[in-house]
Amino acid sequence: MSMQSIEVEIDAAGRVHAVDPQVAVPAGPALLTPLAPRRTALEHGAPAERPDDWRSLVGALSGSPSWREPPQAIQDRLRDEWR
């Protein structure tokens, strides 16, 4: 027995229809892998934090040992890492 993937849709009555009308769906045993419905970004809901809430980012960075240097020293260090 060989395996073949065919993109199909299942209607409300449970009948299987090939998405590409040129492909015939053979009768016989098959493995079915249902796919989750596609969701839009709006359906996913709002992000946990507002993107404009920069105060939490600043607080996290100020507590980091990597960001306790003067700003110019940080800039020089980051630039030198890429050389």
C-alpha positions as CSV (number, residue, x, y, z in Angstrom):
1,M,0.0,0.0,0.0
2,S,1.4,3.4,-0.9
3,M,0.6,6.7,0.8
4,Q,-0.6,9.8,-1.1
5,S,-1.6,13.2,0.2
6,I,-4.7,14.7,-1.3
7,E,-6.1,18.1,-0.2
8,V,-9.8,17.6,0.5
9,E,-12.7,19.3,2.2
10,I,-15.4,17.5,4.2
11,D,-18.9,18.9,3.8
12,A,-21.5,19.1,6.6
13,A,-22.9,15.7,5.6
14,G,-19.4,14.1,6.0
15,R,-18.7,13.6,2.3
16,V,-15.1,14.1,1.1
17,H,-14.4,16.4,-1.9
18,A,-11.0,17.0,-3.5
19,V,-10.0,20.7,-3.4
20,D,-8.5,20.2,-6.9
21,P,-11.2,19.0,-9.2
22,Q,-8.5,17.2,-11.4
23,V,-7.7,14.8,-8.5
24,A,-9.8,11.8,-8.0
25,V,-10.3,10.6,-4.4
26,P,-10.0,6.9,-4.5
27,A,-12.4,4.7,-2.5
28,G,-10.9,2.6,0.3
29,P,-9.2,3.1,3.6
30,A,-7.6,6.4,4.3
31,L,-5.9,8.4,7.1
32,L,-7.6,11.6,8.0
33,T,-5.7,14.5,9.6
34,P,-8.1,17.4,10.4
35,L,-6.6,20.8,10.2
36,A,-7.5,23.6,12.6
37,P,-9.5,26.3,11.0
38,R,-7.4,29.3,10.0
39,R,-7.8,32.3,12.3
40,T,-7.2,35.9,11.5
41,A,-5.1,38.1,13.7
42,L,-8.2,39.7,15.1
43,E,-9.5,36.4,16.2
44,H,-6.4,35.6,18.2
45,G,-7.3,38.5,20.5
46,A,-5.3,41.3,21.9
47,P,-1.7,40.9,22.9
48,A,-1.0,40.3,26.6
49,E,0.8,43.7,26.9
50,R,0.0,46.8,25.0
51,P,2.8,47.4,22.4
52,D,2.9,51.1,23.5
53,D,3.7,50.2,27.1
54,W,7.4,50.8,26.9
55,R,7.8,51.4,30.6
56,S,8.0,47.6,31.3
57,L,10.7,47.3,28.7
58,V,12.7,50.2,30.1
59,G,12.4,48.7,33.6
60,A,13.6,45.3,32.4
61,L,16.6,46.9,30.6
62,S,17.6,49.2,33.5
63,G,17.8,46.1,35.8
64,S,20.0,44.3,33.4
65,P,23.8,44.3,34.1
66,S,24.4,44.7,30.4
67,W,22.8,48.2,30.4
68,R,24.4,49.8,33.4
69,E,27.2,51.3,31.5
70,P,27.0,54.9,30.0
71,P,25.1,55.0,26.8
72,Q,28.1,55.7,24.6
73,A,30.0,52.8,26.1
74,I,27.1,50.5,25.3
75,Q,26.9,51.8,21.7
76,D,30.7,51.3,21.3
77,R,30.5,47.8,22.7
78,L,27.6,46.7,20.5
79,R,29.4,48.2,17.4
80,D,32.6,46.4,18.3
81,E,30.9,43.0,18.6
82,W,30.1,43.2,14.8
83,R,33.7,43.9,13.8
